[in-house]
Amino acid sequence: MERDEIEEMRRALLRDDDMPSDKQGHHHRPGSSDADTAFEADGSTAEPARTGAPRRSTLQKVLGGVGEVLITVGVLMLLMVAYQLWWTNVEGSQAIAAQRDEIVSTWEHDPQALPSDPADIPPLKQPPYGTGFALLYIPRMESKVNGLPIAQGVGQDVLAKGAGHYRGTAMPGEVGNFAIAAHRSGHGEPFGDFADLRTGDKVYVQTQDAWYTYTLTTDEPNLTPYDTWVIEPVPGQPGATPTQKLMTMTTCTPRYGSTGRWAWFAELTDVAPASQIPAGVDAMPGTPATPS
């Protein structure tokens, strides 16, 4: 073999020895990696390992979307509850005050001649729907029912401004059943303390002409919305001819629901001229009066 050829082979072997090798003695080209030179058993090149987050499956995407929708619905429901329990109380308190002022203003600008005997004061006529005609006072619930306006009808528009009078039932001081309703939560929650009432408590109804005092007798806390017998002229006795001057107050139950109804019954125990405020009542300003 020629000397030049031997020298060339020696140089080639030296270059091969200079390459880095792994534990198995495999040589690697500078800048290469195992992934570049590895082979599968069948001789094909191995696929480099993937990096980054794995792709989400269709099911995972669907479940994620449903979760986001449920969270959004939950937030909206919380906002609705906040509106019902807080903001409607703000609006309700303002509407109640405005209705009260309107009633008192009417009395001031339309004075009536009254008989000397309170027993001769004629009962009010049934007013048009939505018209305010009386103020309600309940010392046991004084924080909410101290000059609460009473208007004709029990629609939501009426109850948003105070208590409502069931149309067709007796008017204050009249023979029969003077029946009213009010909210227990939201819209100013005037009957929010309904559960605090007790037998013997006084309920005062102020009209332009008179003060009517009713005394609570009994209650029915477990009614349904269909128990309309409570507002009949003689509660629980359909078709009976009334002989007493009664009053019924109704509201929703439970406190923050409307699946049931609660009623308190009362009977008239005193009548006084509008100028004689019953003892213990802090009457609204606007109507000249002298405490009895």
C-alpha positions in Angstrom: 0.0 0.0 0.0 1.3 3.4 -0.9 2.6 5.6 1.9 0.2 8.4 1.0 -2.8 6.1 1.2 -1.7 4.8 4.6 -1.3 8.4 5.9 -4.8 9.3 4.7 -6.3 6.3 6.5 -4.5 7.3 9.7 -5.9 10.8 9.5 -9.5 9.5 9.0 -9.2 7.3 12.1 -8.0 10.2 14.1 -11.0 12.4 13.0 -13.4 9.6 14.0 -11.8 9.3 17.5 -12.3 13.0 18.1 -16.1 12.8 17.8 -18.0 12.6 21.2 -19.5 9.2 21.9 -22.2 7.9 24.3 -21.9 5.1 26.7 -22.6 2.6 24.0 -19.8 3.9 21.9 -21.9 5.6 19.3 -20.4 8.7 17.8 -22.3 11.9 17.4 -21.7 14.7 15.1 -21.2 18.0 16.8 -24.5 19.8 17.2 -26.5 16.6 16.8 -28.7 14.9 19.4 -30.0 11.5 20.2 -33.3 12.5 18.6 -31.5 13.3 15.4 -29.6 10.0 15.2 -31.9 7.5 17.0 -33.5 4.7 15.0 -36.5 2.6 15.7 -36.2 -1.2 15.5 -37.4 -1.2 11.9 -34.7 1.4 11.0 -36.9 4.4 10.7 -36.1 7.7 12.5 -37.9 8.2 15.9 -40.3 11.2 16.0 -39.0 14.0 18.3 -40.9 14.4 21.6 -43.7 17.0 21.6 -43.7 19.9 24.0 -46.4 22.3 25.3 -50.0 21.7 26.7 -51.9 18.7 25.3 -54.8 19.4 23.0 -58.3 19.6 24.7 -60.8 17.0 23.6 -64.2 17.9 22.3 -65.8 16.7 25.5 -63.5 18.9 27.6 -64.4 21.9 25.4 -68.1 21.2 25.8 -67.8 20.8 29.6 -65.7 24.0 29.9 -68.3 26.0 27.9 -71.2 24.6 30.0 -69.3 25.5 33.2 -68.8 29.1 32.0 -72.5 29.4 31.2 -73.5 28.1 34.6 -71.1 30.6 36.3 -72.7 33.4 34.3 -76.2 32.3 35.2 -75.3 32.1 38.9 -73.9 35.6 38.8 -77.1 36.9 37.1 -79.2 35.1 39.7 -77.3 36.7 42.6 -77.8 40.1 40.9 -81.5 39.5 40.6 -81.7 38.5 44.3 -79.8 41.7 45.3 -82.3 43.7 43.2 -85.3 42.0 44.7 -84.1 42.3 48.3 -82.3 45.6 48.3 -83.1 47.9 45.3 -86.9 47.3 45.4 -86.8 48.3 49.1 -85.2 51.5 48.1 -87.7 52.2 45.4 -90.6 50.9 47.6 -89.7 53.3 50.5 -89.7 56.2 48.1 -93.0 55.1 46.5 -94.7 54.6 49.9 -93.6 58.1 51.1 -95.0 59.6 47.8 -98.3 57.8 48.2 -98.6 58.9 51.8 -98.0 62.5 50.9 -100.6 62.3 48.2 -103.3 61.0 50.5 -102.5 63.6 53.2 -102.5 66.4 50.6 -106.0 65.3 49.4 -107.3 65.4 53.0 -105.9 68.9 53.5 -107.4 70.3 50.3 -110.8 68.6 50.6 -112.0 69.0 54.2 -115.3 67.3 55.1 -118.0 68.2 57.6 -118.2 65.5 60.3 -121.1 64.5 62.6 -120.6 65.0 66.3 -121.1 61.3 67.1 -118.3 59.1 65.7 -120.8 56.3 65.3 -122.6 58.4 62.7 -119.5 58.8 60.5 -120.4 57.2 57.2 -118.1 54.6 55.8 -116.0 55.5 52.7 -117.2 54.6 49.3 -115.2 52.1 47.2 -112.6 54.3 45.4 -111.3 53.7 41.9 -108.5 51.2 41.5 -105.1 52.5 42.7 -106.5 55.4 44.7 -105.1 55.9 48.2 -107.7 56.5 50.9 -106.3 55.6 54.3 -103.2 55.3 56.5 -102.3 52.2 58.5 -100.6 52.2 62.0 -99.5 49.1 63.8 -97.4 49.9 67.0 -96.0 46.3 67.1 -94.6 46.9 63.6 -94.0 50.7 63.9 -90.7 50.7 62.1 -92.5 49.8 58.8 -96.2 50.4 59.5 -96.5 53.9 60.8 -98.7 55.8 58.3 -98.5 53.1 55.7 -100.8 54.1 52.7 -103.7 51.9 51.8 -104.9 52.0 48.2 -107.6 50.3 46.3 -106.6 47.0 44.7 -104.0 44.4 45.3 -102.1 44.4 42.0 -98.3 44.6 42.0 -98.4 48.2 41.0 -100.5 49.0 44.1 -98.5 46.8 46.5 -95.3 48.5 45.3 -96.5 51.7 47.0 -97.9 50.3 50.3 -100.8 48.1 51.4 -103.6 47.2 49.0 -107.4 46.8 49.7 -109.2 43.8 48.3 -111.8 45.3 46.1 -115.3 44.3 47.0 -114.5 43.8 50.7 -115.8 46.2 53.4 -114.3 49.6 53.8 -112.9 50.8 57.2 -115.5 50.8 59.9 -118.1 49.1 57.7 -120.0 45.9 58.6 -118.3 43.0 56.9 -114.6 42.2 56.4 -112.1 45.0 55.6 -109.3 43.0 53.9 -105.9 44.3 53.0 -102.6 42.8 51.8 -98.9 44.0 51.8 -95.5 42.7 50.9 -93.4 40.9 53.5 -90.1 41.2 51.6 -89.0 43.6 48.9 -90.9 46.8 47.9 -90.2 48.3 51.2 -91.3 45.1 53.0 -94.0 46.8 55.1 -95.2 43.5 56.6 -91.7 42.3 57.2 -92.4 41.9 60.9 -95.7 40.1 60.5 -94.4 37.2 62.6 -94.1 39.6 65.6 -97.9 40.2 65.8 -99.7 38.9 68.8 -103.4 38.4 69.8 -104.6 41.6 71.4 -102.3 43.9 69.4 -104.0 47.1 68.1 -104.3 48.1 64.4 -105.2 51.7 63.6 -106.7 52.8 60.3 -106.8 56.6 59.7 -109.2 58.0 57.1 -110.0 61.6 56.4 -112.9 61.5 58.8 -112.1 59.0 61.5 -109.7 56.7 63.4 -110.8 53.0 63.4 -109.2 50.8 66.0 -109.1 47.0 65.4 -107.9 44.4 67.8 -106.2 41.2 66.6 -108.0 38.0 67.6 -106.4 35.1 65.8 -104.2 34.2 62.8 -103.8 31.5 60.1 -100.1 31.1 59.2 -100.3 28.1 56.9 -102.6 29.1 54.1 -102.2 28.7 50.3 -102.8 31.4 47.7 -106.2 29.6 47.0 -107.6 30.1 50.5 -109.7 33.1 49.5 -112.2 32.3 52.3 -110.1 34.6 54.6 -111.4 37.7 52.8 -115.1 36.7 52.7 -117.6 38.9 54.6 -117.6 36.2 57.3 -114.3 34.4 57.0 -114.8 30.7 56.6 -118.6 30.9 56.2 -119.4 31.4 52.5 -122.7 33.1 51.9 -123.2 34.1 55.5 -124.6 37.6 56.3 -122.1 39.6 58.2 -123.1 41.3 61.4 -119.6 42.3 62.7 -117.1 44.9 61.6 -114.0 42.8 60.9 -110.6 43.2 59.4 -108.2 40.7 57.7 -104.5 41.4 56.9 -102.7 39.0 54.5 -99.1 38.6 53.3 -96.8 36.0 51.8 -95.0 33.3 53.6 -92.2 32.2 54.0 -90.5 35.6 54.5 -88.5 35.4 51.3 -91.0 33.4 49.3 -94.5 33.4 48.0 -95.7 29.8 48.1 -98.0 30.3 51.1 -100.1 33.0 52.7 -100.5 34.2 56.3 -103.5 36.0 57.6 -104.3 37.9 60.8 -107.9 38.6 61.8 -109.2 41.5 63.9 -112.5 43.1 65.0 -113.4 46.8 65.3 -113.2 47.9 68.9 -113.3 51.7 68.7 -114.0 54.6 66.4 -112.9 58.2 67.0 -113.0 61.5 65.0 -110.0 62.2 62.9 -109.0 65.0 65.3 -108.5 62.5 68.1 -105.3 60.5 67.7 -105.4 57.3 69.6 -103.0 57.0 72.5 -99.7 55.5 71.5 -100.0 56.4 67.8 -97.4 58.7 66.2 -99.6 60.0 63.4 -98.2 61.4 60.2 -98.1 65.2 59.9 -100.6 67.0 57.8 -103.9 66.3 59.5 -104.8 68.6 62.4 -105.4 66.4 65.4 -105.7 66.4 69.2 -104.5 63.3 71.0 -107.3 61.7 72.9 
